[in-house]
Amino acid sequence: MTDPLNPIHNIQLPEDEQDGQRTKFEPLTPQDKPRSQWRRWHLPVLLLFCIATYLIITRRNEPAPYQHNEGAVFGTFYHLTYQSRDDLQAEVDTALKRVDGSLSMFNAQSILSRVNRGEDVQVDSLFKRVFLLSRQVSEATDGAFDITVAPLVNAWGFGFKNGALPDSAAVDSLRALVGWQRLTLTADDRIAKDDPRIIMDCSAVAKGFGVDVVADVLRSHGIENFMVEIGGEVVVSGVNPKGDAWRVGVNKPIDDPESTSNELETVLSLEDRALATSGNYRNFYVTEDGRRVAHTIDPATGYPVQHSLLSATVLAPTCAEADAFATSFMVMGVERAKAVLQRHPELQVFFIYDSVGEHRIFSTIE
């Protein structure tokens, strides 16, 4: 019987309660929903999770792609190829700016420029590494490599100054300002000169050093397969995108002051090595009276070199070493260079030299 004054009596009870078999009332919970309703949204989410997990695992198992970067630096261009999921060009550019800010003669605010002006400046770690390596190569080559040769380079028209060619008196005067032993690195990281007029030019090693710095950036990211090239100086590691050894061409030493010729003398296969080439076939000029003046200046004589070596390609553990030794060998010539190679088995060379008007090859590269 219903009671119009008591609303609860108007609620229709379940059949079992109507029969007198009352059940305990329980609130509705998610478990009370039909199983079909659970499947309606849980199964798609689970499926998406499985697909995402599969894609992540598959991506991790697939080899990373090869990145390609290029840009301008040190008055030339760089080209990078490296296996990575990330594009590291911004980090590379930052590292190269540090090298320029330390070692460039053409950056008025660089540490090198400030030292050359006689300012009291503490050198950074990059400068120290290049300075100490330069001393080692100078000693190994009996002074054929000398970063104090800058006054003579400028006098002969290959530096940042140009003018009339020097006579013998001028050469002798400038030689008095040349000598790698006349510079020392102090305990507080300053460069001490025994003559304040001495200036340094690290161009013969800085480019190769820049290649090494970029290679270090890539290695710091765990990258094993790469090639770094700046103006013909190269460091390679691992394999190229085809899974093969990296291949680097060596130009024929054809007179080419405009650098337009790409004719190759040979192609070298490299693994985990650095390479640098020095030659006089691109950086030279001819005087009005027909004299050819090469850019390689012998610190011992003060004059451009005159010998048969046309091109020196050096393979070394680092590109800074390869760069410095390649310059040294162009100063020394073939026979003196061979004597250095006997003392330094870590170096390999590919020399192109002139023999009675014909090109000849001397190589220790297997």
PLY file of the C-alpha trace (Angstrom):
ply
format ascii 1.0
element vertex 366
property float x
property float y
property float z
element edge 365
property int vertex1
property int vertex2
end_header
0.00 0.00 0.00
1.34 3.40 -0.86
1.44 6.39 1.37
1.09 9.66 -0.54
2.77 11.48 2.33
5.89 9.30 2.23
7.64 9.48 -1.15
9.90 6.54 -0.49
6.92 4.26 -0.48
6.24 5.28 -4.03
9.53 3.87 -5.33
9.03 0.60 -7.09
11.25 -2.07 -5.55
13.09 -4.72 -7.51
11.22 -7.91 -7.98
13.23 -9.77 -5.34
12.38 -7.10 -2.79
8.78 -7.20 -3.81
8.82 -10.87 -3.01
10.10 -10.12 0.45
13.69 -11.14 -0.22
15.40 -7.82 0.36
18.95 -7.26 -0.83
21.47 -4.80 0.54
21.50 -1.52 -1.42
24.93 -0.69 -2.94
25.88 2.42 -4.89
26.66 2.16 -8.55
30.46 1.69 -9.27
32.49 1.43 -12.52
32.56 -2.31 -12.00
28.81 -2.35 -12.32
29.05 -1.03 -15.90
28.69 -3.55 -18.64
31.98 -5.13 -19.90
31.17 -3.92 -23.39
31.36 -0.36 -22.09
34.88 -1.04 -20.64
36.07 -2.38 -23.93
34.61 0.60 -25.74
37.40 2.98 -24.55
40.05 0.80 -22.91
40.82 -1.35 -25.91
41.54 1.55 -28.31
43.86 3.15 -25.74
45.67 -0.14 -25.24
45.99 -0.57 -29.00
47.44 2.94 -29.41
49.92 2.26 -26.59
51.07 -0.94 -28.27
51.48 0.80 -31.63
53.48 3.66 -30.05
55.73 1.21 -28.21
56.34 -0.72 -31.42
57.22 2.45 -33.32
59.64 3.59 -30.62
61.39 0.23 -30.51
61.52 0.05 -34.31
62.96 3.58 -34.55
65.63 2.74 -32.01
66.61 -0.35 -33.95
66.85 1.54 -37.26
70.21 3.22 -37.98
70.28 6.98 -37.57
70.31 9.03 -40.78
73.34 10.98 -42.00
73.24 14.74 -41.51
74.88 17.17 -43.94
76.00 20.66 -42.89
78.06 23.33 -44.58
79.08 26.90 -43.91
81.79 29.54 -44.14
84.74 29.79 -41.74
88.41 30.91 -41.74
88.03 32.47 -45.19
86.95 29.14 -46.70
84.08 26.64 -46.34
83.37 23.62 -44.20
81.41 20.47 -45.07
80.19 17.92 -42.53
78.63 14.49 -42.98
77.77 12.57 -39.83
75.38 9.88 -38.63
73.03 11.32 -36.05
69.35 11.84 -35.36
70.16 15.42 -34.36
71.36 18.35 -36.45
74.40 19.76 -34.62
75.29 22.65 -36.92
74.55 25.34 -34.32
76.89 23.68 -31.84
79.56 23.26 -34.53
79.34 26.94 -35.49
79.74 27.93 -31.85
82.88 25.79 -31.54
84.39 27.26 -34.71
83.73 30.79 -33.48
85.75 29.94 -30.38
88.66 28.84 -32.57
88.42 32.04 -34.62
88.27 34.12 -31.45
91.42 32.44 -30.21
93.70 31.97 -33.25
92.66 34.23 -36.14
95.09 36.89 -37.38
92.21 38.55 -39.23
90.04 38.95 -36.13
91.28 42.08 -34.38
89.82 40.92 -31.06
91.23 37.40 -31.14
93.69 36.31 -28.49
96.38 35.91 -31.16
95.88 39.47 -32.42
96.04 40.85 -28.90
99.24 38.92 -28.14
100.74 40.20 -31.40
99.90 43.77 -30.34
101.73 43.22 -27.07
98.68 43.25 -24.81
98.86 41.50 -21.46
96.39 38.72 -22.15
95.91 35.26 -20.69
95.55 32.67 -23.45
92.74 30.12 -23.49
92.91 26.33 -23.70
92.59 26.34 -27.51
95.54 28.68 -27.91
97.63 26.60 -25.49
96.98 23.39 -27.40
98.01 24.93 -30.73
101.02 26.71 -29.26
102.40 23.57 -27.61
101.77 21.43 -30.69
103.50 24.02 -32.87
106.59 23.85 -30.68
106.63 20.06 -30.95
106.43 20.15 -34.75
109.05 22.92 -34.91
111.44 20.79 -32.91
110.66 17.66 -34.96
111.33 19.48 -38.25
114.43 21.43 -37.20
112.52 24.69 -37.38
110.97 24.18 -40.81
107.64 24.81 -39.08
107.71 28.15 -37.30
104.70 30.24 -36.26
106.91 33.34 -35.93
107.57 33.47 -39.69
104.70 35.94 -40.12
106.87 39.05 -40.81
108.52 37.27 -43.74
105.20 35.93 -45.06
103.82 39.47 -45.00
106.91 40.90 -46.65
106.59 38.48 -49.55
102.95 39.42 -50.06
101.13 36.40 -48.63
99.93 37.74 -45.31
97.74 40.67 -44.40
100.11 43.24 -45.87
101.15 43.74 -49.47
103.83 45.90 -50.97
107.12 45.84 -52.85
109.12 42.63 -52.63
111.85 42.75 -49.98
115.52 43.03 -50.86
118.22 41.03 -49.13
118.72 43.69 -46.46
115.01 43.68 -45.61
114.97 39.88 -45.45
117.94 39.85 -43.10
116.29 42.45 -40.91
113.06 40.49 -40.68
114.84 37.22 -39.97
115.98 38.80 -36.73
112.33 38.65 -35.61
111.85 34.97 -36.49
112.47 32.01 -34.22
110.03 29.67 -32.48
112.40 29.27 -29.51
111.99 32.96 -28.74
108.46 32.45 -27.41
107.50 30.71 -24.17
104.27 29.92 -22.38
104.42 31.13 -18.80
103.00 29.38 -15.77
100.07 31.82 -15.71
99.21 31.12 -19.39
100.76 34.16 -21.01
103.09 34.34 -24.01
106.51 35.74 -23.23
108.59 37.16 -26.12
112.28 37.96 -26.04
111.51 40.78 -28.51
108.17 42.61 -28.38
108.17 42.98 -32.17
107.78 39.21 -32.69
104.38 38.26 -34.07
102.76 34.89 -34.62
100.81 33.39 -37.50
98.99 30.14 -36.77
97.41 29.84 -40.22
99.43 26.73 -41.05
97.86 24.80 -38.18
94.65 26.60 -37.15
92.50 25.24 -39.98
93.49 21.66 -39.20
92.94 22.36 -35.52
89.45 23.63 -36.32
88.70 20.31 -38.01
89.80 18.50 -34.84
87.58 20.72 -32.68
84.54 19.91 -34.81
85.39 16.20 -34.69
85.53 16.46 -30.90
82.05 18.02 -30.87
80.68 15.07 -32.86
82.46 12.50 -30.68
81.06 14.16 -27.54
77.60 13.22 -28.84
78.62 9.60 -29.29
78.83 9.90 -33.09
81.15 7.30 -34.60
80.64 7.75 -38.36
81.55 11.16 -39.75
83.68 13.24 -42.07
84.70 16.82 -41.26
86.31 18.94 -43.99
87.45 22.55 -43.82
89.15 23.94 -46.89
90.53 20.54 -47.90
91.69 19.48 -44.42
89.84 16.35 -43.30
89.11 14.07 -40.37
87.15 10.86 -40.91
85.79 8.26 -38.52
83.93 5.02 -39.10
82.17 4.56 -42.42
80.35 6.67 -44.99
76.57 6.49 -45.69
77.14 3.47 -47.97
78.92 1.61 -45.19
82.31 1.90 -46.89
85.56 3.62 -45.99
85.61 7.36 -46.63
87.27 8.39 -49.90
89.21 11.64 -50.21
90.72 12.97 -53.42
94.16 14.53 -53.82
94.32 17.25 -56.48
96.87 17.26 -59.23
99.39 20.05 -58.62
98.38 22.09 -61.64
99.06 25.82 -61.56
95.66 27.02 -60.42
95.73 30.31 -58.50
91.94 30.69 -58.94
91.29 27.20 -57.47
89.05 26.22 -60.37
90.61 22.85 -61.23
89.27 19.70 -59.58
91.41 17.20 -61.49
92.55 14.45 -59.12
95.91 12.75 -58.87
94.54 9.93 -56.72
91.73 8.99 -54.33
92.62 7.71 -50.87
90.47 5.41 -48.72
90.62 6.53 -45.10
89.52 5.05 -41.80
89.83 6.97 -38.53
92.54 9.30 -39.85
93.20 12.97 -40.47
94.49 14.37 -43.75
95.94 17.69 -44.83
97.55 18.83 -48.08
99.92 21.71 -48.66
101.21 22.90 -52.02
102.46 25.90 -53.95
100.44 25.26 -57.09
97.52 27.44 -55.99
99.04 30.08 -53.74
101.72 31.86 -55.76
102.23 34.80 -58.06
104.52 35.73 -60.93
106.50 38.96 -60.81
106.79 41.41 -63.70
110.15 39.94 -64.65
108.67 36.42 -64.79
109.81 35.12 -61.41
107.46 32.70 -59.70
107.04 33.43 -55.98
105.61 30.58 -53.88
103.76 31.19 -50.62
105.87 28.71 -48.63
108.62 30.71 -46.89
111.66 28.97 -45.44
112.23 30.42 -41.95
115.92 29.55 -42.17
116.60 31.62 -45.31
113.74 34.11 -45.29
113.00 33.35 -48.96
110.27 31.36 -50.77
111.27 27.72 -51.17
112.86 26.50 -54.38
112.75 22.71 -54.71
110.98 19.91 -56.56
108.18 19.11 -54.09
104.88 20.31 -55.54
102.34 18.88 -53.12
102.56 17.23 -49.70
99.60 15.24 -48.37
100.00 13.98 -44.80
97.95 11.46 -42.84
98.23 11.80 -39.07
96.32 11.02 -35.86
95.01 14.61 -35.73
94.37 17.17 -38.44
96.40 19.84 -36.64
99.43 17.54 -36.85
98.72 16.70 -40.48
98.37 20.41 -41.31
101.57 21.44 -39.56
103.68 18.61 -40.98
102.34 19.17 -44.51
103.54 22.78 -44.30
106.87 21.65 -42.85
107.47 19.16 -45.64
106.77 21.81 -48.26
109.55 23.83 -46.65
111.93 20.87 -46.38
111.53 19.13 -49.73
111.38 15.40 -50.38
114.71 14.19 -49.05
114.66 16.12 -45.77
111.04 15.12 -45.27
111.96 11.44 -45.61
114.37 11.79 -42.70
111.56 13.17 -40.52
109.26 10.29 -41.53
111.78 7.76 -40.28
111.50 9.32 -36.82
107.71 9.61 -36.95
106.07 6.33 -38.03
102.64 7.70 -37.02
102.76 9.83 -40.19
102.00 8.70 -43.73
102.55 10.83 -46.83
101.67 11.16 -50.48
104.18 13.47 -52.18
103.97 14.76 -55.75
107.24 16.16 -57.01
108.80 17.29 -60.24
111.50 15.25 -61.95
112.85 16.72 -65.18
109.49 18.26 -66.01
107.40 15.20 -65.12
105.36 14.47 -62.02
106.59 11.69 -59.77
105.01 10.12 -56.68
106.50 9.19 -53.33
104.00 7.50 -51.02
104.07 5.58 -47.74
100.29 5.02 -47.77
99.37 1.39 -48.21
0 1
1 2
2 3
3 4
4 5
5 6
6 7
7 8
8 9
9 10
10 11
11 12
12 13
13 14
14 15
15 16
16 17
17 18
18 19
19 20
20 21
21 22
22 23
23 24
24 25
25 26
26 27
27 28
28 29
29 30
30 31
31 32
32 33
33 34
34 35
35 36
36 37
37 38
38 39
39 40
40 41
41 42
42 43
43 44
44 45
45 46
46 47
47 48
48 49
49 50
50 51
51 52
52 53
53 54
54 55
55 56
56 57
57 58
58 59
59 60
60 61
61 62
62 63
63 64
64 65
65 66
66 67
67 68
68 69
69 70
70 71
71 72
72 73
73 74
74 75
75 76
76 77
77 78
78 79
79 80
80 81
81 82
82 83
83 84
84 85
85 86
86 87
87 88
88 89
89 90
90 91
91 92
92 93
93 94
94 95
95 96
96 97
97 98
98 99
99 100
100 101
101 102
102 103
103 104
104 105
105 106
106 107
107 108
108 109
109 110
110 111
111 112
112 113
113 114
114 115
115 116
116 117
117 118
118 119
119 120
120 121
121 122
122 123
123 124
124 125
125 126
126 127
127 128
128 129
129 130
130 131
131 132
132 133
133 134
134 135
135 136
136 137
137 138
138 139
139 140
140 141
141 142
142 143
143 144
144 145
145 146
146 147
147 148
148 149
149 150
150 151
151 152
152 153
153 154
154 155
155 156
156 157
157 158
158 159
159 160
160 161
161 162
162 163
163 164
164 165
165 166
166 167
167 168
168 169
169 170
170 171
171 172
172 173
173 174
174 175
175 176
176 177
177 178
178 179
179 180
180 181
181 182
182 183
183 184
184 185
185 186
186 187
187 188
188 189
189 190
190 191
191 192
192 193
193 194
194 195
195 196
196 197
197 198
198 199
199 200
200 201
201 202
202 203
203 204
204 205
205 206
206 207
207 208
208 209
209 210
210 211
211 212
212 213
213 214
214 215
215 216
216 217
217 218
218 219
219 220
220 221
221 222
222 223
223 224
224 225
225 226
226 227
227 228
228 229
229 230
230 231
231 232
232 233
233 234
234 235
235 236
236 237
237 238
238 239
239 240
240 241
241 242
242 243
243 244
244 245
245 246
246 247
247 248
248 249
249 250
250 251
251 252
252 253
253 254
254 255
255 256
256 257
257 258
258 259
259 260
260 261
261 262
262 263
263 264
264 265
265 266
266 267
267 268
268 269
269 270
270 271
271 272
272 273
273 274
274 275
275 276
276 277
277 278
278 279
279 280
280 281
281 282
282 283
283 284
284 285
285 286
286 287
287 288
288 289
289 290
290 291
291 292
292 293
293 294
294 295
295 296
296 297
297 298
298 299
299 300
300 301
301 302
302 303
303 304
304 305
305 306
306 307
307 308
308 309
309 310
310 311
311 312
312 313
313 314
314 315
315 316
316 317
317 318
318 319
319 320
320 321
321 322
322 323
323 324
324 325
325 326
326 327
327 328
328 329
329 330
330 331
331 332
332 333
333 334
334 335
335 336
336 337
337 338
338 339
339 340
340 341
341 342
342 343
343 344
344 345
345 346
346 347
347 348
348 349
349 350
350 351
351 352
352 353
353 354
354 355
355 356
356 357
357 358
358 359
359 360
360 361
361 362
362 363
363 364
364 365
